Amino acid sequence: MSAEILLKVRGVSGGYHKEDIVKNISFDVLPGDFLGIIGPNGSGKTTLLRLATRVIYPRQGAILLKSKNIFAFGLKEFCRNIALASQEAAINFPFTVKEIVLMGRIPHLKRLQFETPKDIEIVQEALALTDTLHLKEKRVDELSAGERQRVILARALAQEPELLFLDEPTSHLDIGHQIQVLDLLKKLNCKNNLTVAMVLHDLNLASAYCNRIILLNNGEIFKQGSPEEVLTYQNIEAVYKTVVLVNKNPLTSKPNVLLVPEEFNDN
């Protein structure tokens, strides 16, 4: 079974300066997983993604990609396996959208090598998949927050990773583009065997799309398992400190979380 594990996180603690934001976390990511990482603000979700993508070093524990420590990979080799689409991605120059997405091909190019027609084709496909093809000649500083977010996703898809991490991929998107992006990720997950792990705030989106969920609280794993195992009213109330109702979505039979306004809490 262990040979089938794509990413192993074992006893990992880490954070910023001298403070551990995540503490002694362990979990596995299997090929073909669609993993959701949820939890209140400050629970360590983004820090966990930064640890798993080598943005920061763990102070304790190990993260293994295909049984090899992630820090033992060369940078380009690592980026051919794992990509990160983060809402905080820094783009400090007025590149065009096409130029930004072409950067996703860098891990596949040799030193000083120019992009091939195949690279251009992959970029065009990533732009089309994320509904940004019509924006390809626009400068990135001319885009809305939602357009920029989809461009960042296109760049990550252009890397052709085996495992894609996403940090709040729907945060700046309207409801139509939220569903479009998550449907796209689910399609790539099912048809292309792209393994996905993403941080989400929306519990119902996590329930609808993820086969496994990790619920973080105060930097530790409070519960992990299927949506049905994690998204119970007891778990949600314990972690989020708010009253909810959880029933079944009539179409998907997945858990559906309903917020309860304070005036109805005693009813």
ChimeraX attribute file (.defattr): number of C-alpha atoms within 10 A of each C-alpha:
attribute: neighborCount
match mode: 1-to-1
recipient: residues
	/A:1	5
	/A:2	10
	/A:3	8
	/A:4	11
	/A:5	15
	/A:6	20
	/A:7	21
	/A:8	22
	/A:9	19
	/A:10	16
	/A:11	16
	/A:12	22
	/A:13	24
	/A:14	25
	/A:15	20
	/A:16	12
	/A:17	6
	/A:18	8
	/A:19	10
	/A:20	18
	/A:21	19
	/A:22	26
	/A:23	21
	/A:24	16
	/A:25	19
	/A:26	16
	/A:27	15
	/A:28	15
	/A:29	20
	/A:30	19
	/A:31	17
	/A:32	19
	/A:33	20
	/A:34	25
	/A:35	23
	/A:36	27
	/A:37	27
	/A:38	22
	/A:39	25
	/A:40	16
	/A:41	13
	/A:42	14
	/A:43	20
	/A:44	25
	/A:45	28
	/A:46	20
	/A:47	21
	/A:48	26
	/A:49	21
	/A:50	20
	/A:51	22
	/A:52	24
	/A:53	20
	/A:54	14
	/A:55	12
	/A:56	15
	/A:57	18
	/A:58	22
	/A:59	16
	/A:60	15
	/A:61	15
	/A:62	21
	/A:63	26
	/A:64	18
	/A:65	21
	/A:66	15
	/A:67	14
	/A:68	14
	/A:69	13
	/A:70	21
	/A:71	15
	/A:72	11
	/A:73	13
	/A:74	9
	/A:75	12
	/A:76	14
	/A:77	12
	/A:78	18
	/A:79	23
	/A:80	18
	/A:81	17
	/A:82	22
	/A:83	24
	/A:84	26
	/A:85	22
	/A:86	21
	/A:87	20
	/A:88	10
	/A:89	12
	/A:90	8
	/A:91	12
	/A:92	8
	/A:93	10
	/A:94	13
	/A:95	15
	/A:96	17
	/A:97	27
	/A:98	23
	/A:99	17
	/A:100	21
	/A:101	27
	/A:102	22
	/A:103	15
	/A:104	26
	/A:105	23
	/A:106	20
	/A:107	17
	/A:108	16
	/A:109	13
	/A:110	10
	/A:111	8
	/A:112	7
	/A:113	9
	/A:114	10
	/A:115	15
	/A:116	11
	/A:117	9
	/A:118	9
	/A:119	19
	/A:120	16
	/A:121	12
	/A:122	20
	/A:123	26
	/A:124	19
	/A:125	17
	/A:126	26
	/A:127	25
	/A:128	14
	/A:129	18
	/A:130	22
	/A:131	17
	/A:132	19
	/A:133	18
	/A:134	10
	/A:135	17
	/A:136	18
	/A:137	12
	/A:138	15
	/A:139	16
	/A:140	23
	/A:141	15
	/A:142	13
	/A:143	14
	/A:144	11
	/A:145	15
	/A:146	17
	/A:147	20
	/A:148	21
	/A:149	23
	/A:150	25
	/A:151	27
	/A:152	26
	/A:153	27
	/A:154	29
	/A:155	26
	/A:156	26
	/A:157	28
	/A:158	25
	/A:159	27
	/A:160	21
	/A:161	20
	/A:162	20
	/A:163	27
	/A:164	24
	/A:165	24
	/A:166	24
	/A:167	22
	/A:168	20
	/A:169	23
	/A:170	24
	/A:171	15
	/A:172	17
	/A:173	19
	/A:174	11
	/A:175	10
	/A:176	8
	/A:177	17
	/A:178	17
	/A:179	15
	/A:180	17
	/A:181	20
	/A:182	18
	/A:183	13
	/A:184	14
	/A:185	23
	/A:186	19
	/A:187	13
	/A:188	16
	/A:189	20
	/A:190	14
	/A:191	10
	/A:192	12
	/A:193	16
	/A:194	22
	/A:195	24
	/A:196	26
	/A:197	22
	/A:198	24
	/A:199	24
	/A:200	20
	/A:201	19
	/A:202	14
	/A:203	20
	/A:204	18
	/A:205	16
	/A:206	25
	/A:207	24
	/A:208	16
	/A:209	18
	/A:210	21
	/A:211	16
	/A:212	21
	/A:213	26
	/A:214	22
	/A:215	23
	/A:216	24
	/A:217	21
	/A:218	17
	/A:219	23
	/A:220	20
	/A:221	21
	/A:222	15
	/A:223	15
	/A:224	17
	/A:225	14
	/A:226	17
	/A:227	23
	/A:228	16
	/A:229	13
	/A:230	20
	/A:231	26
	/A:232	18
	/A:233	17
	/A:234	13
	/A:235	15
	/A:236	21
	/A:237	14
	/A:238	13
	/A:239	16
	/A:240	13
	/A:241	10
	/A:242	14
	/A:243	17
	/A:244	18
	/A:245	15
	/A:246	16
	/A:247	15
	/A:248	12
	/A:249	14
	/A:250	9
	/A:251	6
	/A:252	10
	/A:253	12
	/A:254	20
	/A:255	24
	/A:256	21
	/A:257	20
	/A:258	14
	/A:259	10
	/A:260	12
	/A:261	10
	/A:262	10
	/A:263	7
	/A:264	8
	/A:265	10
	/A:266	5
	/A:267	5
